[in-house]
């Protein structure tokens, strides 16, 4: 399991639902995006550009 997915699973149930929804929307709108976790931040990587999720 990826560290970013583990981060989401460590959150409370309410936050997990919201985070899973957001990840699903981003992955649907931007195929090929990578969900990453570095420096205690979860973010998406798309074509060498970063967009912070939270």
QUIPEGI-V154573 format. One record per residue. N is the residue number from 1. PHI is phi in radians with two decimals (none if undefined). D_FIRST is the distance of its C-alpha to the first C-alpha in Angstrom with 1 decimal. Layout:
n: [N | N]
phi: [PHI | PHI]
d_first: [D_FIRST | D_FIRST]
This chain:
n: [1 | 2 | 3 | 4 | 5 | 6 | 7 | 8 | 9 | 10 | 11 | 12 | 13 | 14 | 15 | 16 | 17 | 18 | 19 | 20 | 21 | 22 | 23 | 24 | 25 | 26 | 27 | 28 | 29 | 30 | 31 | 32 | 33 | 34 | 35 | 36 | 37 | 38 | 39 | 40 | 41 | 42 | 43 | 44 | 45 | 46 | 47 | 48 | 49 | 50 | 51 | 52 | 53 | 54]
phi: [none | -1.24 | -1.01 | -1.15 | -1.19 | -1.10 | -1.02 | -1.11 | -1.21 | -1.39 | -1.39 | -1.15 | -0.99 | -1.08 | -1.21 | -1.03 | -1.07 | -1.14 | -1.13 | -1.11 | -1.10 | -1.09 | -1.08 | -1.08 | -1.12 | -1.10 | -1.15 | -1.26 | -1.39 | -2.24 | -1.02 | 1.56 | -1.29 | -1.94 | -1.56 | -2.18 | -2.42 | -2.48 | 0.91 | 1.09 | -2.20 | -1.75 | -2.65 | -1.84 | -2.03 | -2.36 | 0.88 | 1.16 | -2.01 | -1.89 | -2.34 | -1.33 | -1.52 | -2.50]
d_first: [0.0 | 3.8 | 6.5 | 8.4 | 6.6 | 6.8 | 10.3 | 11.2 | 10.5 | 12.7 | 15.5 | 18.4 | 18.6 | 20.9 | 18.8 | 15.6 | 18.0 | 19.3 | 16.2 | 14.8 | 18.3 | 18.5 | 15.3 | 16.8 | 20.1 | 19.2 | 17.2 | 20.2 | 22.8 | 21.3 | 19.9 | 18.0 | 16.7 | 13.6 | 11.8 | 11.6 | 11.9 | 14.8 | 17.7 | 16.3 | 16.5 | 14.3 | 16.0 | 16.3 | 17.5 | 20.1 | 22.6 | 22.5 | 23.3 | 21.2 | 21.5 | 20.3 | 18.9 | 19.8]
